[in-house]
Amino acid sequence: MFESAERMNALPFSGIRVMMEKATRMQKEGTDVIHMEIGRPDFDTPQVIKQAAFDALARGNVFYTSNYGTPELRQAIADKLLRDNGVAYRPEEILVTIGVGEGTYAAMAAFLNPGDEVLVPDPVWLNYIHVPHFFEAVPVSYKLREENDYQIDLNEIESLITEKTRMLVINTPGNPTGTVQSRETLEGLAEIAKRHDLIVVSDEIYEKLVYGDAKHVSIASLPGMKERTITLNGFSKCYSMTGWRLGYAAAPVEFISAMVRVHQYINTCASSFVQEAGVTALEKAEPDVQEMVKEYERRRDYAVAAFNAMDGVSCRTPGGAFYIFVNVKSFGRSSAEIADWLLEEAGIATVPGSAFGPQGEGYIRISYACSYERIVEGMERMKAALAKLRA
């Protein structure tokens, strides 16, 4: 019997996917499950994007592209970054990836040596916690606290930096909290990064999903930061293109040169016709995005009000993304127990906060990327199930 590599012993299955698999099994067995566990928009990909892919296929655009991505998409991404984020990039400073997941792996593979430390939020999308282990690097968590509205504590960041610290990861708007880091916070982080000569990996996949007065700021746009920042972004969330697997990294040429060498041995290139559709998304799909954002905000407002009206439950109003991080500490159960109870008792799939790091214990994450009607029903089911748990 062959055994897996030792590093796999420390690599758990995704807590998000564990809940999704369990919910899917129950659904196949006849249970009516409301899926609030997965960060997958329920909207179809905008027709203008799909048509661009159909047209590309019809023209025979089915062959390899450059490892870096097509010149047309890289130029469109550069145009977008200048227009939306205020950062000037050349096409050679862009790498097209298979989603942000691959961008994360490529960034860490290219720059982390054994023993290097990387500062990662807690709670956070779990890739940032586990990918460093592949390279014998050490993830060091900094806490995002509810009482601070999940803003980064600059003093804590300073206290965690050692001579081994090489990289700082930020995620704004954030998963699982939905928090948008303020300009003031990012300016403070920029000064720390420059003072300690850190590489910053900025995950901005939810940048267009912001609500009310919240404003997204790209840290690379701040003085002296473009030259040390790897900005990761993609098409999955804002354009409802999760299955298309298209993302990108923007960084100085020397960063991209290192990352593309990882990328070429994993994926060669993103799909040619998908890249063509990506150009259309950036140039023509903004009205569709804005319609989605309006609907997400309506869902968010309903769900936040419903949670805060439940006995023993509370949550902050997230400024971005499509997640709510719900405080369930009053029930005296682990987040995994609460999530299991909601699934088995009420047919509501959520994710235990512990899946996103120790700081997430006592919370569950719900996604409001399902329909408004299902959210309304889900809140009623959840209220009844939690009342029964407390009884």
N, C-alpha and C positions, 0 to 999 in steps of 0.2 A: 504493500500500500504506500503510495507516495504521499508525503505530507507537504502542506503549503509552506511557503517561506515564513520564517519566524516573525517577520514584521506584520504578517497578517493576523497574528494573535492579538495585537493591540488595535486592530482596525475593526470597529463594530459595523454592523449593518445600519443604514440610515434609519433613525427613529421615525422620520417622516414616511419613508417607504414601508416600514414595518406596519404602521397604522393603515396605510393605503392598501397594502396586500390583505390585511385582515378584513378591512371594510369591503374590499372587492369580493372576497370569499363569501362573506355574509350576504352580500347583494346577490351573488349567483345562487345562493341557497334560498332566496326569496325575501330577504329583509329589505325594507325600504330605507336605504341609507342616504343621509344628507352629507355630501362630501364637503367638509370644511377643513380638511387636512392638507390638501395639496395646493400649492401656489400656481394653479393653472387657470388662466382666464377662461370664462365660459363663453366668451364671444368668439365667433368665427374669425379667422384671419380676414382682414378687409379684402373685398373683391378686387380692388385695383392691384393689390399685391399678388393675389392668386393668378390673376390674368397675366401679369408679367411673367410668372413662372411658366404658365401654359404656353405663352408666346415663345419663351426661350426654348422650351422643349421642342416646340413645333419647328423652330429654326435649326434644330440640331445642336443646341448649346449643351452638350452632354460630356465634354471632355475635361481632362485635367486643366486646372489653372495654375498660375504661379503659386508657390508655397505661401507667399505673402497675401494672396488674394488678387482679384482682378484689379487692374488700374482704375476702372470706372468706380468700383465700390470703394476703394481706398480714397479716391478723390471725393466721393460723396460723403464719406465719413469725416474727412478733413473739413469739408464745407460745413457739415453739421456741427462739428466741435467749435468752429469759429463762430457760427451763427448763434448757437444755443448756449455755449459754455464760455465763450470769450477766450479760447485758447487756439493759437495758430499752429497747426501741424501741417507738415508736408506728407504726401502719400507714402513716402518711404519710412515715415514714423508711425505707420499703421500696420497691424497684423490682423488679418481676418481669422477668427478661430471658430471652433465648433462649440459655440456658446461660451458663457462666462466660466463654466466648469473647467473647460480646457484652458482658458486664459489663466485661471487660478493656478492650475498645475504647471503650466509653462513658466509663469512668473517665478514660482517657488523653485522649480527645477533649475532654472537658469541662474538663480542668485543665492540660494541657500546652501551652505556647506555644513558638513557634520559639526554639531556643537553650536551652530549659530542660533540665536534666539529671535523669534518673531512675535511681536506684540499683536494679540488678537482680541477682539471684543468678546465679552461673555455677558449675555447670550449672543450667539451669532449663527449664521448658516454653517452647518457642521463641516463643510469642506475645509474651512480655514483652520479648524481645530486639528483635523486628521491628516491633511495632505503633507504638512511639514515632516511628519514621521517617515515618509517615504525617503527622505533625504537626510535622515538622522539629525534633523534640526529640532529645536525645542520650542513649541508654542507656549507663550507666556500670556495668560489671560489678564485683561483689564476689565473691570466690572462696569456694566451699564445698569444703573440703579433707577428703579421706578420713582423714588422720591426726588431724583434729579431730572425727571422726565427723560431718562435714558441718554442724557447728554454725556459726553466723554469728560471724565474728571482729569484735568490737565495735571494736577498735582500727583495723582496716582500714576499717570504715565511717566512722569519724571522719576518717581520713586522706583519704578520697575526697570529702568534702563541700566544696563551693565555694559562692560566692555565687549560682551558677546552679542549685544543687540544689533541686528542688521536691518530688520524690516519692521514696518508698522502697517497693519491692515486696518482700513476703515470701510464702513458700509453705510452709505447714506443716499436716499432713505433706507432704513435698516430692516433686515429680516432677522428676528421675528417681531421686533417691537413696532415697526412702522415709523420710527422716529427720524426726523430730518435734523441732522446736525446743523447748528446755527453757524453763521459766518464768524461770529466771535470765537466759537469753539474751534473752528477750522483754522482761523488765524493763529490761535494759540498753538495748535498742533503743528502748523507750518514752522513756527519759530523753534519748537522743540526738534522737529525733524532736521532743520538746517543746523541747529547747534550741535546735534549728535550725529550728523551725517548719516541719516537713515534713508533707506528706500521706502517709499510709501506706495502701497497697493490700495487703490481707491475703487471699490466696487460700487458702480452707479447705475446698476441695471434697472432700478425703479425710478430714475430721475424725473421722468415725465408724469409719474403718478403722485402728484402733490396737490394738497387741498387747502382751501381757505387762504390764510396769510402766509403759509409755509413757502419758502423759497429754496430751491436747490442751488448749492454752490459747489462747483468743482474745485477741489483743492489745488489742482494743477494751474488754475487761473490766478492764484495768489503769487505775489512777488517771490521769485527764486525757487518756485516749486515745480515748474514743468520739467526741469532737468533732473529731478529725483523722483518723479511720480510715474507709476504705471496705472493708467486709468483703464478699468475693465468695464465694458458695457455690451449691450446686445439687443436683440430684437424680440426675445421671447415674451417678456411681460408687457411692454408698452404697445406692441403691435400684435399681440396675441398670436405669436409664432413659436410656441414652445416646441412643437414637433419638427420645426424646420432646422433647428440647431445651428443658429448663426449668431456669432458674437464678434467682438474685436478688442484689441488692446491698442492703446495710444501711448507712446513713450518716445524718448530720444532714440535716435538711430542705433546707438550702441546697445541699448536695452532690447530693441526689436531684433537686432542681429543675433543676440543670445537666445531669445525666446523662439525665433523661427527655427533654430536648430533642434529644439525640443519638438516643436510642432511638426516638422517635416518627417520625423521618425514615428510619430503617433498617427497622424491623419493625412499627411501629404497636403491636402487643401480642403477647404469647404466645397460643397457641391456647386458646380458652375451655375446651374439655373437658379439655385437658391440665392447665390450672390447677386444675380441680375435682379431678382425680386427684391433683394435688400436695397438696391439703388432706388427702386420705385417706392419702397416704404419710406425712405428718408426724404424723398422729393415730393411725394404725392399723398401720403396717408395721414398727414397731420389732422385733418378734420375728423377722421375716424378715431384717432387717439383722443381727441378732445371730447367726443361723444362718450367714449368709454370712461374717461375720467369723471364726467358728470354723473354717470350711473354709479361708479364706485363710491363717489362721495355720498350719494343718496343712501346706498347700502351701509356705508360706514356709520353715518349719523343714526340710522335706525338701530343698528346692532349695538353701538356704544350706549345709547339711551336704554336699550333693553337690558344690557348687562348691568348697568349701574342701578337699575331698578330691582334687580334680583337680590334676594336675601343672602348675604355672605359673599357676594361677588362684586368686584370692582375692576375698572380698567381706565387707562388714560385714553385720550382721544388722539390717535396717531395722525401725524401730519402728512404721511406718505405711504407708499406701497399699497398692499391690500390685505394687511394682517392686523389683528388686534391681539395683544398679549394680556390675557385675562388673569387677574389675581384670584386664586382659589385657596389661599392658605388657610382660611377660616375653617375649612372642612377637616383639617387634621389628617389628610390623606396625602400620599405622594401624587405628583402630577401624573405619573403613569397609571396609578389607580383611578384617578379622576377620569382620565381619558378613556380607560377601558370601561368604566362604569357608563359613561355617556354613550359609548358605542354599543355596548351590550344591552343597556336598559332603554336607550332612546333612539338608537340608530343614527347617532350623530358622530361623524368621524372628525376628531381633532388631533392635535399633536401635543404630547406632554412637553412642558417647557424644559425638562431635563435633557431632552434630545439636543438642545442648543447650548448646553454647557451647565455647570453647577449652579450658576446664578439664575438659571431658568427654573429651578425647582420651586414649586409652589404656584406655577403658572401653567396655563394651556394656551396654545396658539390656535386661533381660528383664522381661516381665510374667508374674506367676503367676495371672493371671485366666483361665487356661485350666484344663481339668480336671486333677485329681491324676494320673490315669493318663497323660495326655499329658505332664505334667511329668516323671514317672518315665521315660517313653520318651525325652523330649527330653534329659534329663541323660545318659542312656546314649549317645545319638547324639552329643551335644556332646563328651563325653569322648573318644570314638573319633576324631571329626573334628579336635579340637585336638591329640591325640596324633600324628595323621598330619601335621598342620601343623608340629609341632616336629621330626619325624623328618628 
